[in-house]
Amino acid sequence: MLKEIIIMKFKTNIIKESIMYKCDSEDENGHKIKFIEESGWIDEGKYSYNSWIFQYQDKYYIVYDSRSGSYFSDYCNDSDDWGEYIECDEVEKKEKITHEWVAVK
C-alpha cells in the first residue's frame, strides 16, 4: 500500500525569509518556522537544484527551487515565480548507508 504524501501550504514570503537568511521566522498566527538545513545547489550544467528543510509545529517540510542560466550570466530562479503560497511536502529523516570503492594504499 502506498503512503499518502502530506502537503502543506505556506505563505511564500515567510518561507523565503526563512530559507534565504537561514533563520527562524513565524507565520501570521505566530507559529514558529525553524530553518533546519539546506542541500546546497547541485549544478547540472544549465540547470541547478536546491532544497531546504524546515520545521513547523513538530513536523518537517521540504521546499525545492531550481534555476537556469550560468555562472557567467544571471540565474533565473523558479522561486521568483512562486505565487502567494507554496506547497511543501512533509518529510522525515531516514538513515542512508552507502558504499564506495577506494584505492588500496
Secondary structure, DSSP 8 states (H G I E B T S, - for coil): ------EEEEEHHHHHHHHHTT--EE-TTS-EEEEEEE---EEETTEEEEEEEEEETTEEEEEEEEEES-TTS--EEGGGG--SEEEEEEE--------------
